[in-house]
Amino acid sequence: MSFARLALASLMLTFVCAMQAAAAVNIGFNYPQTGRYKDQGLQERLGAFMAMEEINQAGGIMGEPIELVIRNNSSDPKQGAANTAEMIDKYDAKMVFGGVSSAVAISSGEAARQRDRLYFGTLTYSNATTGSAGHTHMFREPYNAWMAAKAISKYLASQYAGQKFYYITADYTWGWSTEDSMRRFTDTMDKQAHPGVKTPFPRAYISDFRSALESAEASDADVLVMVLFGDDMVRALSMAYEMGIKDKMQVVVPNITLGMAQDVGPTIMEGVIGGAPWVWEVPYKYNYPRGIQFVEDFVSRYEMRPSSAAASAYSILYQYKEAVERAGTFNTSAVIRALEGYRYSLLKDEQEWRAFDHQNVQTVYVVKSKPREEVMKDPLGADYFEIVDTLDGNSAAKTLEEWQEERRAANKPTSL
């Protein structure tokens, strides 16, 4: 080939690549890279990047490659909303997803709604996300506090019915709704009989957790419900172990992730009961081939097991892709219609994007942390969870009437 032709070919290739780059569809990714929930944010990032690369290798969305515009929300609601606004206003993000903190998801979702863009919540468990604060443009991929509490309480009723509970709760929207839901379904609404304490969020100190644990120990409760997440749960549970409280009380962590368990370690985690929308053991136990493939590809790529945070981010990108392709357009209203009422199976059994509230209705898993020797049999030292109970999504989720009651109590319309 002559030099002139080689130069022309090189120029044309550069032009085509530039056109492809310019044509990429931007999707906003709003997750915590710093702060108390940074470990869950990292798992979200790993799952999201894996999905993005797979989707692009398969031709993108309607033939267009996707690109993630990334921002750190630092678990700060104002920062999350500002990030969302910037990603849409400056980069024309067609959709934004992320969270961990429910307060961040709610504020970010509102910023997206104001700009006619979808927001998908990843780890956002507050009932308010798709309840009192829900709207047309918010879709929540994981379960909510109500669903988790209902499943966990079903299991606890068979083991600890009539016993005394004590609550240590993060003082923000997720903590409030999780404690309220747990109290409702465990019949522990009487706060004199079943006391509790709030810890500051997002800036709780070791002294806050120690004070809370001392109060729990003095209460002579049988069950300690720790409504804490991320680094807060890790610090408080480690301290409970050091104080000998874990030997005296059954510890329940309503929303638990693999990353949190690994940060605490198998010795301290043993026997802790919690809830999860997904753990990596699920597809193997119930033989879900696509879920097994996800786990094995994740391990091959990152040399670690995926958590529910990774699974949520991964699933969201695929669900958005499929909804756009069903709609035949990136138009927000059309994509919303394509999502509402849609049923699918990806990494577990059947899930549904429920039309009236945009809650993802799915099976809830109750897990109990295994003894250290069982955890460490896994080549990656990550086989933490025994699945001790399940509750199907329709039984776990709020009914339309219960959802409308929540909306009326918040002076919100009874439809989105």
Secondary structure, 3 states (H helix, E strand, C coil): CCHHHHHHHHHHHHHHHHHHHHHCEEEEEEECCCCCCHHHHHHHHHHHHHHHHHHHHCCCECCECEEEEEEECCCCHHHHHHHHHHHHHCCCCCEEEECCCHHHHHHHHHHHHHCCCEEEECCCCCHHHCCCCCCCCEEECCCCHHHHHHHHHHHHHHHHCCCCEEEEEECCHHHHHHHHHHHHHHCCCCCCCCCEEEECCCCCCHHHHHHHHHHHHHCCCCEEEEECCHHHHHHHHHHHHHCCHHHCCEEEEEECCHHHHHHHCHHHHCCCEEEECCCCHHHHHHCCHHHHHHHHHHHHHHCCCCCHHHHHHHHHHHHHHHHHHHHCCCCHHHHHHHHCCCEECCCCCCEEECCCCCEEECCEEEEEECCHHHHCCCCCCCCCEEEEEEECHHHHCCCHHHHHHHHHHCCCCCCC
